[in-house]
Amino acid sequence: MHCKQCQMEKDATAFYGSNKTRCKECIKASVRANRLDKIDYYRQYDRQRAAQPHRMANNFAKSQAWRNEFPNRRRAQGLVAHAIRSGKLKKQPCWICGCNAVAHHPDYDRPLDVVWLCQPHHKQAHALVHTPHTGPQ
């Protein structure tokens, strides 16, 4: 397929299903440029949208429910944040790829014993822990 903006021939997977005239990369670049050109408008729009009562109530209810369901996780997060601020713990790059990382707790009962993982690897680590065992028994 041919992109009318960058004038390059690309595979069909490089185009969104709803727009076959411009490739995904050109559309993303246009969206970024438009947001930067009108940044004040979009910041105000985002603030107004986030302040809508149903959004605020929903976010608060979800976070409160999570805190009630997992108090040990919340406590561990708070202790890590305090340790970083006080200098007891130093942020490290991702243990796997070296990118910017977040603290992963293999055991929430040892809150300062963390593994530093980037967001994609952190998500994979949690998926591995919560996947039922399907191998030989």
MDTraj code that builds the backbone (N, CA, C; nanometers):
import mdtraj as md
import numpy as np

residues = "MET HIS CYS LYS GLN CYS GLN MET GLU LYS ASP ALA THR ALA PHE TYR GLY SER ASN LYS THR ARG CYS LYS GLU CYS ILE LYS ALA SER VAL ARG ALA ASN ARG LEU ASP LYS ILE ASP TYR TYR ARG GLN TYR ASP ARG GLN ARG ALA ALA GLN PRO HIS ARG MET ALA ASN ASN PHE ALA LYS SER GLN ALA TRP ARG ASN GLU PHE PRO ASN ARG ARG ARG ALA GLN GLY LEU VAL ALA HIS ALA ILE ARG SER GLY LYS LEU LYS LYS GLN PRO CYS TRP ILE CYS GLY CYS ASN ALA VAL ALA HIS HIS PRO ASP TYR ASP ARG PRO LEU ASP VAL VAL TRP LEU CYS GLN PRO HIS HIS LYS GLN ALA HIS ALA LEU VAL HIS THR PRO HIS THR GLY PRO GLN".split()
xyz = np.array([
    [0.0848, -0.1178, 0.0000],
    [0.0000, 0.0000, 0.0000],
    [0.0889, 0.1235, 0.0000],
    [0.0340, 0.2319, -0.0485],
    [0.1107, 0.3551, -0.0629],
    [0.0580, 0.4628, 0.0333],
    [0.1495, 0.5223, 0.1125],
    [0.1123, 0.6305, 0.2046],
    [0.1197, 0.7625, 0.1291],
    [0.0115, 0.8389, 0.1289],
    [0.0077, 0.9661, 0.0564],
    [0.0866, 1.0762, 0.1261],
    [0.1174, 1.0583, 0.2558],
    [0.1905, 1.1624, 0.3277],
    [0.3415, 1.1443, 0.3146],
    [0.3927, 1.0271, 0.3448],
    [0.5383, 1.0051, 0.3381],
    [0.5819, 0.9511, 0.2019],
    [0.4859, 0.9197, 0.1155],
    [0.5124, 0.8725, -0.0205],
    [0.5923, 0.7416, -0.0238],
    [0.5715, 0.6572, 0.0777],
    [0.6438, 0.5299, 0.0820],
    [0.5471, 0.4142, 0.0605],
    [0.5994, 0.3088, 0.0030],
    [0.5226, 0.1860, -0.0155],
    [0.5406, 0.1017, 0.1106],
    [0.4301, 0.0628, 0.1761],
    [0.4378, -0.0107, 0.3016],
    [0.3400, -0.1273, 0.3007],
    [0.3647, -0.2198, 0.3917],
    [0.2784, -0.3355, 0.4091],
    [0.1423, -0.2906, 0.4628],
    [0.0392, -0.3684, 0.4392],
    [-0.0961, -0.3327, 0.4831],
    [-0.1057, -0.3216, 0.6354],
    [-0.0198, -0.3922, 0.7098],
    [-0.0242, -0.3844, 0.8559],
    [0.0258, -0.2498, 0.9076],
    [0.0880, -0.1703, 0.8225],
    [0.1366, -0.0376, 0.8623],
    [0.0268, 0.0669, 0.8554],
    [-0.0946, 0.0267, 0.8188],
    [-0.2073, 0.1191, 0.8058],
    [-0.3186, 0.0789, 0.9017],
    [-0.3907, 0.1784, 0.9539],
    [-0.5081, 0.1512, 1.0358],
    [-0.6206, 0.1045, 0.9439],
    [-0.7102, 0.0242, 0.9974],
    [-0.8221, -0.0251, 0.9186],
    [-0.9148, 0.0851, 0.8718],
    [-0.9235, 0.1935, 0.9478],
    [-1.0148, 0.3024, 0.9145],
    [-0.9529, 0.4073, 0.8237],
    [-0.8215, 0.3987, 0.7982],
    [-0.7563, 0.4992, 0.7148],
    [-0.6483, 0.4312, 0.6315],
    [-0.6770, 0.4091, 0.5066],
    [-0.5826, 0.3400, 0.4179],
    [-0.5010, 0.4385, 0.3337],
    [-0.5137, 0.5698, 0.3589],
    [-0.4403, 0.6670, 0.2785],
    [-0.3096, 0.7112, 0.3437],
    [-0.3039, 0.7080, 0.4792],
    [-0.1821, 0.7468, 0.5508],
    [-0.1435, 0.6348, 0.6464],
    [-0.0127, 0.6093, 0.6571],
    [0.0352, 0.5013, 0.7439],
    [0.0223, 0.5419, 0.8916],
    [0.0325, 0.4433, 0.9793],
    [0.0189, 0.4671, 1.1231],
    [0.1201, 0.5683, 1.1731],
    [0.2453, 0.5589, 1.1264],
    [0.3498, 0.6500, 1.1738],
    [0.3196, 0.7942, 1.1334],
    [0.2707, 0.8158, 1.0143],
    [0.2367, 0.9521, 0.9702],
    [0.1185, 1.0078, 1.0498],
    [0.0202, 0.9235, 1.0768],
    [-0.0953, 0.9672, 1.1558],
    [-0.0518, 1.0023, 1.2971],
    [0.0323, 0.9174, 1.3583],
    [0.0820, 0.9460, 1.4936],
    [0.1595, 1.0766, 1.4965],
    [0.2422, 1.1001, 1.3962],
    [0.3203, 1.2248, 1.3901],
    [0.2277, 1.3453, 1.3782],
    [0.1217, 1.3325, 1.2993],
    [0.0247, 1.4426, 1.2835],
    [-0.0473, 1.4717, 1.4148],
    [-0.0848, 1.3665, 1.4857],
    [-0.1546, 1.3832, 1.6141],
    [-0.0632, 1.4509, 1.7156],
    [0.0636, 1.4074, 1.7231],
    [0.1595, 1.4700, 1.8151],
    [0.1803, 1.6170, 1.7812],
    [0.1970, 1.6472, 1.6531],
    [0.2189, 1.7859, 1.6099],
    [0.0972, 1.8724, 1.6429],
    [-0.0233, 1.8195, 1.6203],
    [-0.1451, 1.8943, 1.6508],
    [-0.1552, 1.9222, 1.7998],
    [-0.1247, 1.8240, 1.8827],
    [-0.1312, 1.8442, 2.0283],
    [-0.0301, 1.9491, 2.0723],
    [0.0907, 1.9455, 2.0182],
    [0.1920, 2.0456, 2.0538],
    [0.1515, 2.1855, 2.0081],
    [0.0908, 2.1944, 1.8892],
    [0.0463, 2.3252, 1.8382],
    [-0.0629, 2.3853, 1.9255],
    [-0.1475, 2.3007, 1.9824],
    [-0.2626, 2.3471, 2.0604],
    [-0.2548, 2.2972, 2.2039],
    [-0.1342, 2.2966, 2.2627],
    [-0.1126, 2.2355, 2.3927],
    [-0.1967, 2.2979, 2.5032],
    [-0.2137, 2.4286, 2.5026],
    [-0.2949, 2.4940, 2.6064],
    [-0.4395, 2.4459, 2.6012],
    [-0.4939, 2.4368, 2.4810],
    [-0.6306, 2.3884, 2.4642],
    [-0.6430, 2.2467, 2.5186],
    [-0.5509, 2.1564, 2.4813],
    [-0.5613, 2.0171, 2.5229],
    [-0.5378, 1.9991, 2.6724],
    [-0.4508, 2.0788, 2.7314],
    [-0.4310, 2.0700, 2.8764],
    [-0.5584, 2.1099, 2.9504],
    [-0.6226, 2.2164, 2.9058],
    [-0.7479, 2.2594, 2.9683],
    [-0.8559, 2.1523, 2.9486],
    [-0.8645, 2.0984, 2.8293],
    [-0.9615, 1.9933, 2.8004],
    [-0.9378, 1.8722, 2.8905],
    [-0.8119, 1.8307, 2.9034],
    [-0.7797, 1.7151, 2.9874],
    [-0.8165, 1.7397, 3.1337],
    [-0.7883, 1.8615, 3.1837],
    [-0.8229, 1.8941, 3.3233],
    [-0.9738, 1.8910, 3.3443],
    [-1.0496, 1.9502, 3.2517],
    [-1.1951, 1.9521, 3.2645],
    [-1.2520, 1.8105, 3.2571],
    [-1.1988, 1.7311, 3.1680],
    [-1.2476, 1.5942, 3.1522],
    [-1.2188, 1.5114, 3.2770],
    [-1.0982, 1.5259, 3.3318],
    [-1.0621, 1.4498, 3.4515],
    [-1.1411, 1.4936, 3.5734],
    [-1.1879, 1.6189, 3.5742],
    [-1.2603, 1.6721, 3.6896],
    [-1.4096, 1.6408, 3.6867],
    [-1.4575, 1.5730, 3.5852],
    [-1.5994, 1.5387, 3.5798],
    [-1.6318, 1.4462, 3.6966],
    [-1.7442, 1.4709, 3.7634],
    [-1.7758, 1.3956, 3.8855],
    [-1.7723, 1.2442, 3.8699],
    [-1.8242, 1.1928, 3.7605],
    [-1.8272, 1.0471, 3.7457],
    [-1.6867, 0.9897, 3.7285],
    [-1.5944, 1.0662, 3.6704],
    [-1.4568, 1.0190, 3.6558],
    [-1.3841, 1.0224, 3.7898],
    [-1.4026, 1.1308, 3.8647],
    [-1.3357, 1.1430, 3.9942],
    [-1.3860, 1.0368, 4.0904],
    [-1.5159, 1.0168, 4.0968],
    [-1.5735, 0.9186, 4.1886],
    [-1.5285, 0.7778, 4.1517],
    [-1.5242, 0.7486, 4.0229],
    [-1.4861, 0.6161, 3.9765],
    [-1.3397, 0.5873, 4.0103],
    [-1.2515, 0.6838, 3.9854],
    [-1.1097, 0.6640, 4.0154],
    [-1.0876, 0.6458, 4.1656],
    [-1.1539, 0.7276, 4.2455],
    [-1.1381, 0.7181, 4.3906],
    [-1.1883, 0.5830, 4.4402],
    [-1.3038, 0.5415, 4.3909],
    [-1.3616, 0.4142, 4.4354],
    [-1.2705, 0.2975, 4.3984],
    [-1.2144, 0.3001, 4.2775],
    [-1.1252, 0.1920, 4.2348],
    [-0.9994, 0.1879, 4.3202],
    [-0.9387, 0.3044, 4.3434],
    [-0.8145, 0.3058, 4.4212],
    [-0.8413, 0.2670, 4.5664],
    [-0.9537, 0.3092, 4.6208],
    [-0.9876, 0.2744, 4.7585],
    [-1.0137, 0.1242, 4.7707],
    [-1.0820, 0.0683, 4.6734],
    [-1.1095, -0.0759, 4.6749],
    [-0.9783, -0.1542, 4.6667],
    [-0.8854, -0.1085, 4.5822],
    [-0.7560, -0.1762, 4.5691],
    [-0.6802, -0.1692, 4.7016],
    [-0.6789, -0.0514, 4.7656],
    [-0.6097, -0.0357, 4.8946],
    [-0.6686, -0.1286, 5.0004],
    [-0.8003, -0.1415, 5.0017],
    [-0.8663, -0.2287, 5.0995],
    [-0.8380, -0.3763, 5.0719],
    [-0.8289, -0.4121, 4.9439],
    [-0.8073, -0.5516, 4.9078],
    [-0.6618, -0.5942, 4.9282],
    [-0.5674, -0.5013, 4.9061],
    [-0.4253, -0.5347, 4.9129],
    [-0.3482, -0.4389, 5.0045],
    [-0.3754, -0.4376, 5.1340],
    [-0.3064, -0.3429, 5.2225],
    [-0.1556, -0.3674, 5.2296],
    [-0.1128, -0.4926, 5.2168],
    [0.0311, -0.5215, 5.2217],
    [0.1042, -0.4641, 5.1001],
    [0.0400, -0.4652, 4.9840],
    [0.1006, -0.4080, 4.8634],
    [0.1129, -0.2566, 4.8766],
    [0.0081, -0.1937, 4.9261],
    [0.0100, -0.0479, 4.9427],
    [0.1178, -0.0088, 5.0437],
    [0.1295, -0.0838, 5.1520],
    [0.2303, -0.0562, 5.2541],
    [0.3700, -0.0690, 5.1941],
    [0.3930, -0.1738, 5.1145],
    [0.5232, -0.1954, 5.0520],
    [0.5571, -0.0815, 4.9565],
    [0.4597, -0.0361, 4.8791],
    [0.4831, 0.0766, 4.7878],
    [0.5224, 0.2017, 4.8647],
    [0.4516, 0.2279, 4.9722],
    [0.4808, 0.3460, 5.0532],
    [0.6193, 0.3406, 5.1159],
    [0.6576, 0.2226, 5.1650],
    [0.7900, 0.2077, 5.2255],
    [0.9016, 0.2249, 5.1223],
    [0.8809, 0.1747, 5.0019],
    [0.9805, 0.1921, 4.8958],
    [0.9916, 0.3396, 4.8582],
    [0.8788, 0.4066, 4.8434],
    [0.8813, 0.5495, 4.8089],
    [0.9558, 0.6293, 4.9159],
    [0.9295, 0.5983, 5.0427],
    [0.9970, 0.6685, 5.1529],
    [1.1469, 0.6378, 5.1524],
    [1.1834, 0.5123, 5.1271],
    [1.3248, 0.4741, 5.1243],
    [1.3991, 0.5433, 5.0101],
    [1.3331, 0.5608, 4.8974],
    [1.3953, 0.6321, 4.7849],
    [1.4154, 0.7785, 4.8206],
    [1.3122, 0.8409, 4.8778],
    [1.3223, 0.9829, 4.9156],
    [1.4297, 1.0059, 5.0207],
    [1.4413, 0.9142, 5.1151],
    [1.5375, 0.9315, 5.2238],
    [1.6790, 0.8865, 5.1860],
    [1.6940, 0.8243, 5.0705],
    [1.8264, 0.7821, 5.0251],
    [1.8661, 0.6419, 5.0671],
    [1.7795, 0.5707, 5.1401],
    [1.8094, 0.4331, 5.1808],
    [1.8109, 0.3389, 5.0606],
    [1.7287, 0.3695, 4.9627],
    [1.7143, 0.2858, 4.8443],
    [1.7363, 0.3741, 4.7219],
    [1.8107, 0.3237, 4.6259],
    [1.8406, 0.4000, 4.5057],
    [1.7758, 0.3317, 4.3860],
    [1.7050, 0.4112, 4.3040],
    [1.6436, 0.3554, 4.1841],
    [1.7528, 0.3025, 4.0931],
    [1.7247, 0.1882, 4.0328],
    [1.8185, 0.1237, 3.9420],
    [1.7519, 0.1075, 3.8058],
    [1.8302, 0.0838, 3.7007],
    [1.7695, 0.0529, 3.5701],
    [1.7104, -0.0886, 3.5721],
    [1.6316, -0.1181, 3.4726],
    [1.5694, -0.2504, 3.4615],
    [1.6759, -0.3585, 3.4658],
    [1.6525, -0.4590, 3.5468],
    [1.7442, -0.5701, 3.5660],
    [1.7623, -0.6500, 3.4367],
    [1.6631, -0.6463, 3.3479],
    [1.6673, -0.7262, 3.2261],
    [1.7218, -0.6468, 3.1071],
    [1.6665, -0.5267, 3.0831],
    [1.7029, -0.4541, 2.9608],
    [1.7772, -0.3231, 2.9846],
    [1.7818, -0.2752, 3.1092],
    [1.8549, -0.1519, 3.1383],
    [1.7751, -0.0240, 3.1217],
    [1.6476, -0.0338, 3.0886],
    [1.5634, 0.0858, 3.0723],
    [1.5227, 0.1423, 3.2092],
    [1.4512, 0.2551, 3.2064],
    [1.3970, 0.3152, 3.3280],
    [1.3048, 0.2139, 3.3954],
    [1.3172, 0.1995, 3.5277],
    [1.2490, 0.0892, 3.5949],
    [1.1660, 0.1334, 3.7148],
    [1.0782, 0.0435, 3.7571],
    [0.9977, 0.0593, 3.8784],
    [1.0302, -0.0586, 3.9698],
    [0.9984, -0.0436, 4.0968],
    [1.0275, -0.1488, 4.1945],
    [0.9241, -0.2606, 4.1845],
    [0.9720, -0.3831, 4.1741],
    [0.8853, -0.5013, 4.1741],
    [0.9121, -0.5782, 4.3029],
    [0.8064, -0.6135, 4.3731],
    [0.8181, -0.6876, 4.4984],
    [0.7915, -0.8359, 4.4745],
    [0.8944, -0.9202, 4.4750],
    [0.8692, -1.0641, 4.4675],
    [0.7962, -1.1136, 4.5927],
    [0.8196, -1.0470, 4.7070],
    [0.7565, -1.0850, 4.8335],
    [0.7188, -0.9557, 4.9072],
    [0.5894, -0.9323, 4.9218],
    [0.5435, -0.8078, 4.9851],
    [0.5743, -0.8032, 5.1346],
    [0.6074, -0.9172, 5.1931],
    [0.6424, -0.9185, 5.3350],
    [0.7849, -0.8673, 5.3583],
    [0.8620, -0.8540, 5.2511],
    [0.9955, -0.7929, 5.2580],
    [0.9924, -0.6697, 5.1673],
    [0.9350, -0.5598, 5.2145],
    [0.9044, -0.4460, 5.1277],
    [1.0242, -0.3750, 5.0656],
    [1.1414, -0.3815, 5.1262],
    [1.2562, -0.3133, 5.0680],
    [1.3437, -0.4066, 4.9841],
    [1.3041, -0.5310, 4.9733],
    [1.3737, -0.6277, 4.8891],
    [1.3026, -0.6274, 4.7536],
    [1.3506, -0.5418, 4.6620],
    [1.2823, -0.5237, 4.5339],
    [1.3738, -0.5607, 4.4183],
    [1.3118, -0.5889, 4.3056],
    [1.3805, -0.6108, 4.1790],
    [1.3376, -0.4969, 4.0883],
    [1.4326, -0.4326, 4.0230],
    [1.4006, -0.3187, 3.9369],
    [1.3702, -0.3678, 3.7963],
    [1.2476, -0.3415, 3.7508],
    [1.2017, -0.3847, 3.6190],
    [1.1342, -0.2690, 3.5472],
    [1.1534, -0.2608, 3.4145],
    [1.0796, -0.1611, 3.3352],
    [0.9330, -0.2045, 3.3325],
    [0.8455, -0.1168, 3.2888],
    [0.7018, -0.1464, 3.2938],
    [0.6650, -0.2734, 3.2157],
    [0.7158, -0.2937, 3.0928],
    [0.6791, -0.4178, 3.0222],
    [0.7277, -0.5442, 3.0949],
    [0.8500, -0.5428, 3.1471],
    [0.8998, -0.6608, 3.2175],
    [0.8289, -0.6788, 3.3518],
    [0.7904, -0.5687, 3.4155],
    [0.7144, -0.5761, 3.5408],
    [0.5800, -0.6449, 3.5148],
    [0.5166, -0.6060, 3.4065],
    [0.3877, -0.6666, 3.3701],
    [0.4045, -0.8160, 3.3426],
    [0.5133, -0.8522, 3.2737],
    [0.5403, -0.9933, 3.2456],
    [0.5639, -1.0720, 3.3749],
    [0.6364, -1.0106, 3.4683],
    [0.6638, -1.0783, 3.5958],
    [0.5342, -1.1076, 3.6696],
    [0.4414, -1.0132, 3.6721],
    [0.3137, -1.0363, 3.7394],
    [0.2302, -1.1395, 3.6641],
    [0.2380, -1.1390, 3.5320],
    [0.1632, -1.2375, 3.4532],
    [0.2145, -1.3785, 3.4816],
    [0.3461, -1.3937, 3.4980],
    [0.4025, -1.5255, 3.5284],
    [0.3584, -1.5749, 3.6651],
    [0.3524, -1.4855, 3.7610],
    [0.3142, -1.5229, 3.8974],
    [0.1679, -1.5648, 3.9024],
    [0.0837, -1.4985, 3.8247],
    [-0.0613, -1.5230, 3.8333],
    [-0.1123, -1.6202, 3.7284],
    [-0.0219, -1.6821, 3.6506],
    [-0.0620, -1.7809, 3.5510],
    [-0.0684, -1.9179, 3.6172],
    [-0.1790, -1.9896, 3.6006],
    [-0.1882, -2.1222, 3.6623],
    [-0.0848, -2.2178, 3.6016],
    [-0.0330, -2.3050, 3.6845],
    [0.0659, -2.4020, 3.6407],
    [0.0004, -2.5057, 3.5497],
    [0.0578, -2.5255, 3.4313],
    [-0.0027, -2.6209, 3.3370],
    [0.0940, -2.7314, 3.3003],
    [0.2136, -2.7351, 3.3584],
    [0.3130, -2.8366, 3.3254],
    [0.2855, -2.9682, 3.3950],
    [0.3792, -3.0626, 3.3804],
    [0.3608, -3.1948, 3.4433],
    [0.3589, -3.1843, 3.5945],
    [0.2864, -3.2740, 3.6581],
    [0.2721, -3.2655, 3.8044],
    [0.3334, -3.3796, 3.8750],
])
top = md.Topology()
chain = top.add_chain()
for i, resn in enumerate(residues, 1):
    res = top.add_residue(resn, chain, resSeq=i)
    for name in ("N", "CA", "C"):
        top.add_atom(name, md.element.get_by_symbol(name[0]), res)
traj = md.Trajectory(xyz[None], top)
